[in-house]
Amino acid sequence: MPSVEIIFFCPYPLGVAPSQRFRFEQYFEILRASGFQVTVAPFLSFSGWQVLYQPGNYFKKLLALSRGFCLRWWQLFTLSGYHYVFIHREAAPVGPPVFEWIISKLFRKKIIYDFDDAIWLPNTSHVNQAAAFLKGHGKVKHICRWSYKVSVGNEYLGNFAAKWNKQVVYNPTTIDTETLHNPALYPQKKKTGLCIGWTGSHSTLKYLDELKPVFQKLQEEFPNLTLRIIADKPPALDLKLVEFVAWNKDTEIADLLQIDIGIMPLTDDAWAKGKCGFKALQYLALGIPAVVSPVGVNTSIVTQDNGFVCSTSEEWLTALRKLINDSALRKTLGTNGRLFVEHHYSVRSNTATFLGLFR
């Protein structure tokens, strides 16, 4: 029986973007073991990805985009042997959905359209505001309409996609709890003091700003407390307790394991409601209790069994104080959290759903 061939159209090179790594890249070996052939077609090269979110460098950005468009046009003429075209977010980062229309209408290929953010809403980084008008956020509904199936990270995203496509699959962003987010695989380092932690990209650092008064009070009350921020850029928080750790794929789990309490603040807006709770899932998978804002899927992931959901500054302060002062509570919530992720948000628990996208 011939194997089923899938080509993955994605924005970024392999291994660098969390949305790609945890939504589909970690399933490649499972797909191959199940008889599928996998080909990956990133829009950006590694050098193009590196320059994309830097201020300025407009000529290099233009070159990176031009190269990506040339590759996409060439890739269209290689589609004859593929059964499915998996498109993560969009086939091209700017412009109308020309490639998606050609793939669906001219080449008659089955598109699996995948997204894990409310990408139909404008949310362009301040670094690239000049290109915001080129993004074409309105194309999302058209791509949904032309797709064979739409894969979404949460119910909020699914409700939008269901307006345009009847085959919407809830495919959560998942954690590899066996070979990656597994504390047993990493040597335990001795800690001095207690550490609250946050991890994310530069575009989400802004969510920490509203907690600055909370951090200031905790800094005064607990002199040995550290706020570890793991990101691709340093935060703007000018506080003594802040420790910046540059994100590194090779050390990301070891860096997270130095955290005693994980936080995920969000503002309650339409964009944040589309978030898939990945930060919280990372913390819980590593046995770290989570404290989160009650926005979107967060309230489905974090409960009284594995952390705290906080709306006001006072609630955040109370929850963090309680966890700082009670090591037994931290351990219990962390243990419960890891079990929860294993049962509901792990690669193993979601494998059947992911493979079902290609049936």
N, C-alpha and C positions, 0 to 999 in steps of 0.2 A: 504494500500500500504506500503510495507516494506521500511524503511529508507535506504538511501545510506550511507555507512560507509567509512570514510577516515582516514588513518593513516598518520601523519605528521612525517617524518624523518628529524630531524634538528640537527645542531651541538651542540647547547647550551641549558641549562635548560630554562624554561619559565621565561619571565619577565626581562631578563638581557641584551639581545642583541638587539640594535635598529633595525637591519635588520630583525630580527624575529618579534619583536613587531609590527613594522609598515608595514610589508609586508603580514603577515598572522595572527598573534596572535589576533589582534584587530577585526578580522572577525569571530572568533569562535562563538560568540553568534548569529551573523547573520546567520551563517551556521546552527546552531542548530534550530533557529527559522524557517529556510527554509526546515527543515526535514532531515538534515544530522546528522550523528553521528560522533563525532570527538574524535580521540585518538592521543596523542602526545608522540613521542618516541625520546627524546634527546640522542645524543651520549655521552655527558659528564654529569656527576652529577654536583651539585652545587659546591662541594669541588674541583672537577676536573677542572671546569671552573675557579675557583679562582686561582689555581696554574699554569694554562696553560701559562699565559703571564708574569709570574715572572721569573727573571733570575735565572739560576741554577735549583735546585729542580728536577734534572733529574729522580731520582728514583720515586718521587711522580707523575711526568708527565707520566712515563712509566706505573705506576699502573693505572692512570686515563685512558690512552689509552687502556690498556689491558681490563679493566672493560668495556669500551665502545664497544670494538670488541666482547666481550663475549655476551653483551646485544644484539648487532646487529644480531649475529648468532641465538640467541634464538628468536628474534623478527621475523625472516624470517619464522619460523614455526607457527606463529600466523596469517599469512596473508590471510588465506583461506576465512575469512569472510569479507575482505575489498574489496570495489569496486575500490578505487583509492589509490595510494601511492604518497603522495606529498613529494618531496625531495627538501629541501632548500640547495642549494650550492653543497652538496655531502652527501652520506650516511656515509662516514668515512673520517676523516681529512687527512689521509695519505694512500698511497698505491693505487693500480689500482682499477678500478670500478667493483670489484667483486660482491658486494651486488647489485648494479644496474643491472648487467647482469643477475644475478639469479632471481631478481624480475621480470624483463621483459621477459627473455627467458624461464626460468624454471617454474615460477609461473604464467606467462602470465598476470601480473597485469598492469593496466594502470598507467603509471608514469606521474605525473605533475611535471616537473622539473623547479625549480625557482631559479633565481639568479639576483643580483642587483649590481654586480661589474664585471670587466673584469677578471674573475677568471681563464681564460685560460692562463693568463700572470703571470709570477713569480713576487710576491710582498710580500715575507715573512718578517715578523717582524725581526728586528735585534736581538731580544731576542731569537728567535728560528731559526737562520740561519743554525744551524747544521742539522735541519730537512728539510731544503728547498728541498733537492734532493728527499725526500720521498713524497712530496706533489702530484706529478703526475698531473701537470697542463694539460697535453695532454688528460686526461680522459674526459674533458668537452664535446668535440665534440662527443665522443662515447655515453655519457649519453644523449645528445641531440638527437642523432640518434635513440636510443632505447625508447625514451619517446613518450607518447601519445600526449602531448602538452608541449610546453616550455613557461614559464611565465618569461618575462624580464622587467626590470625597465626602459629602455629607448631604443631609436631607434638604437643607436650604438651597444648595446648588442643584439638587435633583428637581426641586419644585420649579426652578427656572427652566431647566432643560426639558421638563415634561410638557411645557407649553408648545414645544416644537418637535418633539420626538416621543413616540410611544415606548421605545425600548431604552429606558434609562436604567442603568445598573448602579446600585450603591456599592462602590468599590473603595473602602476606606484606605487612607494612607496607613501603611502597616509597618511593624517593627520586626526585624529579624532577631528574635529573642534567643536564638540558639547559637549563632556564629558571630554575632556582632554585639547587640545590646544584652550581654550576658555577663554579669559581674564575676561569675566563677572563672572566666577566662583571663581575668586581669589581676595582677598582684596587688594586694592591699597596701596602700601607703599610709604611714603614720600622719595624722593630721594634728595641727596645732590650732586651737580655736575652732569656731564654728563658721560654716560657709553657706550663705544663701546664693543661689546661682540662677543665671538666665543665659539662654543660648538663642542665637538667631542671626539674621542678616542685617545689614545696615538700614534697610528699609523699615525694619520693625523696631529699631532702637527707640523710636519716638514714644513707644508705649510705656517706656520706663519713666518718662518725665513726670507723669502725674503722681508717681510714688516717691518723688524726691523728698517731700516732707516726712513720709514714713521712714525712709532710709536715714534721714537726719536724726530722728528721734532714736532709732535703733542704734545708731552710731554712738550717741551719747550714753545710752543705757548699757551697751555691751561693747566695751573697748576692744575686745579680741575678735569681734565679728568682722567677716569679710563678705563683700558682695562681688562675686566672680561673674564677669560678663564675657562670654565667649562669642566672638563675632568677627566679621571680616574687616571691621573698622572700629576704632576706639569710640566709646560713648562720650557724650558731652557733659556727663554728670561730674561736677567738680566736688567730689566727696572723698574724704580720707579713706573710707572703708572700701572704695572701689578698687578691684583688681582686674585689669584687662588681660585677656588671654586671646591671642589671635587664633581664629579657627583653623584647624589643621585636620584634614581627613584622617591622617595616620594616628593622631592622638586624641581625636574627639571623644571617644568613650572614656579613656583614662582621665581626660580633663573633666568630663561630666561626673565621674565617680568621686571627685574631690568635693562635690556639692553635697550638703546635708539636707537642704530644702530647695526645691525648684519652683520658680515663679513664672507665671504667664499672664501679665496684665494686658488688657485690651480696652479700647474705647468701644462703646456700644453704637456702632454705625453699620451701614449696609455692607461695607467692604469687610469689616471684621467678622460679621456673621458668616461669611463664606469660609473663614479659616477652619482647618480640619483638626485643630488641637494637637498638632505634632509635637510641640515642645512638651506639653503635659505627658504625652505618650512616651517620649524619651525618658523623662524623669521617672515615671512609674515603672517602666520596663527595667530600669536599673535599681529598683527598690528605693527610690527617693520620693518622699511625699511631695505632693504638688499643691500650690496655692494659686488660684486662677480667678479671672474675672468671669461673671456669669453671662458670657457672650457666645452665641452660636452653640457648637457641639461641645464646648467645655463642660456644660452642665450634665452632659451624658457620660462624659469620661471621668470627671472628678466628683466624688461623692464623700459623705462623711466617713466612708470606709477607707479612703485612700488619700484624703487631703481636705482642703477647705476652698469654698467658693465665696469670694468677697466682693461686695459692691462699693463700700465706702472706705475712706482712708482709715477710719477707726476699726472697721472690720479687718482690714489688712494688718493693722498694727496688732490687734488682739490675736489673730491667727498666727502671725509670725512669732510673737512673744511666746505663745503657748508651745509652739514647736521648738523654739530655741531652748526653752527651759525643761523640756520633757523628752529625753532621749528614747525612753521606752515607747512613747507615742509615735515618734518618728520611725522607729523600727517596725511597729505594728502596721502603720499606714503604708509604709514602703513595701512590706511583704504582701499586703493585700493588693497594692497597686500592680505589682509584678504579675501576680496571678490573674488579675483582671485583664491586663494586656495580653497575656498568653492565651486566654480563652476567647477574647473578642477582637483584638487588634494586632495579632501576630501574623507573620507570613504563613505559618502552618494553618492557622484557623481560617485564613482568607484564600488559600490556594484554589479551592474549588470555584469560588466566585471569580477569581482572576482568569482561570482557564476557561470558564464559561463565557467569557467575552468573545471567544473565538469559536463558538459552536453555532 
